[in-house]
């Protein structure tokens, strides 16, 4: 049984959550580098096998870019993938209030051998989740 947090969908069918500040930053870096090299959106989109409109969405940060596609874009633009992340605020600022210890603990439950302890932990997580839902409904 998999325990996971609910996620938002972007409406594009391929992304687990909406684009955020990191996506906007990466997109802006792609646009800036593309312009430095004087490469058109059409040229890059043809190499990627996407429409130029899709590339526009990547560049304005409204759509997320998969790791594989970002790797290919980095190659096309002759930079390391890390280039797209330079200048972002420290992760502590970016994710403040978004991550807690449970985000790291819950996935580890699935790595435990099937034992009564694993089942007890899973049951506990479900009970807490259900009690929070009940509290919100009251």
ROTIVO-188050 format. One record per residue (C-alpha): x, y, z; residue number from 1. Coordinates in nm, 3 decimals, always signed. Layout:
N
+---------+---------+---------+-----+
!      xx !      yy !      zz !   i !
+---------+---------+---------+-----+
!       X !       Y !       Z ! NUM !
...
+---------+---------+---------+-----+
// end
This chain:
138
+---------+---------+---------+-----+
!      xx !      yy !      zz !   i !
+---------+---------+---------+-----+
!  +0.000 !  +0.000 !  +0.000 !   1 !
!  +0.139 !  +0.338 !  -0.096 !   2 !
!  +0.103 !  +0.637 !  +0.135 !   3 !
!  +0.132 !  +0.972 !  -0.039 !   4 !
!  +0.029 !  +1.333 !  -0.005 !   5 !
!  -0.247 !  +1.463 !  -0.229 !   6 !
!  -0.111 !  +1.654 !  -0.525 !   7 !
!  -0.240 !  +1.928 !  -0.748 !   8 !
!  -0.264 !  +1.873 !  -1.120 !   9 !
!  -0.159 !  +2.128 !  -1.374 !  10 !
!  -0.429 !  +2.042 !  -1.622 !  11 !
!  -0.170 !  +1.929 !  -1.877 !  12 !
!  -0.196 !  +1.567 !  -1.771 !  13 !
!  +0.181 !  +1.526 !  -1.732 !  14 !
!  +0.265 !  +1.720 !  -1.420 !  15 !
!  +0.202 !  +1.620 !  -1.062 !  16 !
!  +0.169 !  +1.978 !  -0.941 !  17 !
!  +0.141 !  +2.331 !  -1.065 !  18 !
!  +0.438 !  +2.524 !  -1.192 !  19 !
!  +0.604 !  +2.732 !  -0.923 !  20 !
!  +0.885 !  +2.980 !  -0.868 !  21 !
!  +1.150 !  +2.725 !  -0.966 !  22 !
!  +0.973 !  +2.649 !  -1.295 !  23 !
!  +0.947 !  +3.020 !  -1.372 !  24 !
!  +1.316 !  +3.071 !  -1.294 !  25 !
!  +1.425 !  +2.775 !  -1.508 !  26 !
!  +1.205 !  +2.896 !  -1.794 !  27 !
!  +1.350 !  +3.247 !  -1.775 !  28 !
!  +1.702 !  +3.102 !  -1.787 !  29 !
!  +1.612 !  +2.897 !  -2.095 !  30 !
!  +1.473 !  +3.206 !  -2.269 !  31 !
!  +1.774 !  +3.418 !  -2.177 !  32 !
!  +2.026 !  +3.158 !  -2.295 !  33 !
!  +1.831 !  +3.087 !  -2.615 !  34 !
!  +1.833 !  +3.456 !  -2.698 !  35 !
!  +2.206 !  +3.486 !  -2.620 !  36 !
!  +2.272 !  +3.213 !  -2.875 !  37 !
!  +2.021 !  +3.366 !  -3.117 !  38 !
!  +1.827 !  +3.042 !  -3.153 !  39 !
!  +1.457 !  +3.067 !  -3.234 !  40 !
!  +1.183 !  +2.897 !  -3.036 !  41 !
!  +1.090 !  +2.715 !  -3.357 !  42 !
!  +1.439 !  +2.565 !  -3.392 !  43 !
!  +1.444 !  +2.434 !  -3.036 !  44 !
!  +1.087 !  +2.310 !  -3.046 !  45 !
!  +1.160 !  +2.109 !  -3.362 !  46 !
!  +1.457 !  +1.940 !  -3.194 !  47 !
!  +1.246 !  +1.866 !  -2.885 !  48 !
!  +0.951 !  +1.746 !  -3.090 !  49 !
!  +0.709 !  +1.993 !  -2.932 !  50 !
!  +0.523 !  +2.296 !  -3.066 !  51 !
!  +0.678 !  +2.639 !  -3.029 !  52 !
!  +0.376 !  +2.723 !  -2.811 !  53 !
!  +0.483 !  +2.447 !  -2.573 !  54 !
!  +0.833 !  +2.591 !  -2.561 !  55 !
!  +0.677 !  +2.931 !  -2.482 !  56 !
!  +0.495 !  +2.771 !  -2.189 !  57 !
!  +0.824 !  +2.625 !  -2.065 !  58 !
!  +0.994 !  +2.963 !  -2.097 !  59 !
!  +0.724 !  +3.154 !  -1.911 !  60 !
!  +0.710 !  +2.887 !  -1.641 !  61 !
!  +0.346 !  +2.794 !  -1.689 !  62 !
!  +0.437 !  +2.432 !  -1.774 !  63 !
!  +0.690 !  +2.215 !  -1.597 !  64 !
!  +0.982 !  +2.059 !  -1.783 !  65 !
!  +1.068 !  +1.693 !  -1.733 !  66 !
!  +1.420 !  +1.604 !  -1.624 !  67 !
!  +1.496 !  +1.436 !  -1.956 !  68 !
!  +1.371 !  +1.729 !  -2.159 !  69 !
!  +1.566 !  +1.977 !  -1.943 !  70 !
!  +1.878 !  +1.769 !  -1.999 !  71 !
!  +1.824 !  +1.789 !  -2.376 !  72 !
!  +1.756 !  +2.164 !  -2.360 !  73 !
!  +2.081 !  +2.211 !  -2.167 !  74 !
!  +2.265 !  +2.021 !  -2.440 !  75 !
!  +2.104 !  +2.232 !  -2.714 !  76 !
!  +2.190 !  +2.553 !  -2.529 !  77 !
!  +2.544 !  +2.431 !  -2.449 !  78 !
!  +2.518 !  +2.462 !  -2.071 !  79 !
!  +2.513 !  +2.227 !  -1.774 !  80 !
!  +2.172 !  +2.153 !  -1.623 !  81 !
!  +2.285 !  +2.338 !  -1.310 !  82 !
!  +2.292 !  +2.659 !  -1.513 !  83 !
!  +1.912 !  +2.675 !  -1.498 !  84 !
!  +1.913 !  +2.672 !  -1.117 !  85 !
!  +2.178 !  +2.939 !  -1.060 !  86 !
!  +2.043 !  +3.245 !  -0.881 !  87 !
!  +1.757 !  +3.071 !  -0.702 !  88 !
!  +1.710 !  +3.152 !  -0.333 !  89 !
!  +1.838 !  +2.893 !  -0.085 !  90 !
!  +1.613 !  +2.587 !  -0.060 !  91 !
!  +1.529 !  +2.674 !  +0.303 !  92 !
!  +1.354 !  +2.987 !  +0.173 !  93 !
!  +1.194 !  +2.821 !  -0.128 !  94 !
!  +1.038 !  +2.535 !  +0.064 !  95 !
!  +0.972 !  +2.701 !  +0.399 !  96 !
!  +0.641 !  +2.567 !  +0.524 !  97 !
!  +0.607 !  +2.324 !  +0.232 !  98 !
!  +0.816 !  +2.034 !  +0.360 !  99 !
!  +0.835 !  +1.870 !  +0.698 ! 100 !
!  +0.984 !  +1.552 !  +0.841 ! 101 !
!  +0.681 !  +1.349 !  +0.734 ! 102 !
!  +0.753 !  +1.421 !  +0.368 ! 103 !
!  +1.069 !  +1.217 !  +0.412 ! 104 !
!  +0.941 !  +0.957 !  +0.657 ! 105 !
!  +0.620 !  +0.847 !  +0.484 ! 106 !
!  +0.783 !  +0.714 !  +0.166 ! 107 !
!  +1.017 !  +0.508 !  +0.383 ! 108 !
!  +0.724 !  +0.313 !  +0.526 ! 109 !
!  +0.697 !  +0.135 !  +0.192 ! 110 !
!  +1.060 !  +0.024 !  +0.218 ! 111 !
!  +1.000 !  -0.163 !  +0.544 ! 112 !
!  +0.957 !  -0.538 !  +0.521 ! 113 !
!  +0.594 !  -0.647 !  +0.550 ! 114 !
!  +0.566 !  -0.677 !  +0.925 ! 115 !
!  +0.322 !  -0.589 !  +1.195 ! 116 !
!  +0.530 !  -0.272 !  +1.260 ! 117 !
!  +0.486 !  -0.157 !  +0.899 ! 118 !
!  +0.115 !  -0.228 !  +0.917 ! 119 !
!  +0.088 !  -0.046 !  +1.251 ! 120 !
!  +0.265 !  +0.262 !  +1.109 ! 121 !
!  +0.042 !  +0.259 !  +0.802 ! 122 !
!  -0.269 !  +0.227 !  +1.019 ! 123 !
!  -0.149 !  +0.515 !  +1.239 ! 124 !
!  -0.097 !  +0.744 !  +0.939 ! 125 !
!  -0.444 !  +0.658 !  +0.806 ! 126 !
!  -0.603 !  +0.716 !  +1.146 ! 127 !
!  -0.439 !  +1.058 !  +1.177 ! 128 !
!  -0.546 !  +1.152 !  +0.825 ! 129 !
!  -0.903 !  +1.037 !  +0.889 ! 130 !
!  -0.921 !  +1.225 !  +1.220 ! 131 !
!  -0.803 !  +1.546 !  +1.049 ! 132 !
!  -1.072 !  +1.504 !  +0.784 ! 133 !
!  -1.333 !  +1.461 !  +1.060 ! 134 !
!  -1.204 !  +1.770 !  +1.242 ! 135 !
!  -1.232 !  +1.976 !  +0.923 ! 136 !
!  -1.586 !  +1.856 !  +0.860 ! 137 !
!  -1.703 !  +1.963 !  +1.208 ! 138 !
+---------+---------+---------+-----+
// end
